[in-house]
């Protein structure tokens, strides 16, 4: 009778599914919290216009003069 589990055998599989769901939700929750906390630092500060950001990129040398002038015309249009 050691191998007989009767009608209770399917509960073991059901418990394993709950455990996987629990750990999956916990990991997703931690990942979402980390993204929310650390994802804010990459956003440009509010209050700057697109032209101000463009001027900063030009001043840092990220874009050349031609690209700066083209994007400036696009923004002013």
Wavefront OBJ file of the C-alpha trace (Angstrom):
o trace
v 0.000 0.000 0.000
v 2.984 2.344 -0.025
v 2.413 3.334 -3.650
v -1.323 3.926 -3.357
v -2.307 7.588 -3.010
v -5.975 7.275 -3.770
v -7.742 10.385 -5.018
v -5.195 12.725 -3.409
v -2.434 12.168 -5.970
v -3.527 14.966 -8.300
v -3.216 17.531 -5.476
v 0.552 17.190 -5.614
v 0.639 18.470 -9.184
v -1.777 21.245 -8.320
v 0.503 22.380 -5.472
v 3.510 22.449 -7.775
v 1.636 24.695 -10.210
v 0.781 27.080 -7.382
v 4.406 27.161 -6.267
v 5.595 27.969 -9.806
v 2.989 30.714 -10.130
v 4.015 32.153 -6.764
v 7.719 32.310 -7.656
v 7.004 33.581 -11.158
v 4.846 36.415 -9.862
v 7.401 37.254 -7.187
v 10.228 37.482 -9.726
v 8.095 39.556 -12.128
v 7.131 41.878 -9.288
v 10.755 42.431 -8.288
v 11.756 43.042 -11.914
v 8.921 45.554 -12.419
v 9.861 47.371 -9.212
v 13.519 47.561 -10.250
v 12.580 48.886 -13.694
v 10.311 51.497 -12.133
v 12.988 52.635 -9.666
v 16.041 52.562 -11.942
v 14.266 53.470 -15.180
v 13.547 57.023 -14.094
v 17.185 58.163 -14.240
v 17.347 57.934 -18.055
v 14.541 60.390 -18.700
v 15.450 63.953 -19.626
v 14.525 66.462 -16.932
v 11.120 67.998 -17.457
v 10.929 71.610 -18.467
v 13.535 71.434 -21.227
v 12.307 71.976 -24.733
v 13.311 69.796 -27.656
v 15.432 72.646 -28.973
v 17.310 72.913 -25.663
v 18.085 69.200 -25.769
v 19.201 69.514 -29.392
v 21.545 72.374 -28.481
v 23.025 70.306 -25.648
v 23.645 67.354 -27.979
v 25.370 69.677 -30.454
v 27.469 71.222 -27.693
v 28.582 67.763 -26.494
v 29.569 66.818 -30.032
v 27.010 64.025 -30.379
v 25.736 65.464 -33.664
v 27.379 67.517 -36.392
v 26.483 70.981 -37.636
v 24.493 69.778 -40.647
v 22.413 67.413 -38.556
v 21.887 70.131 -35.939
v 20.676 72.630 -38.551
v 18.333 70.088 -40.174
v 16.784 69.050 -36.858
v 16.497 72.675 -35.792
v 14.572 73.506 -38.991
v 12.342 70.463 -38.417
v 11.549 71.616 -34.882
v 10.817 75.191 -35.871
v 8.520 74.180 -38.736
l 1 2 3 4 5 6 7 8 9 10 11 12 13 14 15 16 17 18 19 20 21 22 23 24 25 26 27 28 29 30 31 32 33 34 35 36 37 38 39 40 41 42 43 44 45 46 47 48 49 50 51 52 53 54 55 56 57 58 59 60 61 62 63 64 65 66 67 68 69 70 71 72 73 74 75 76 77
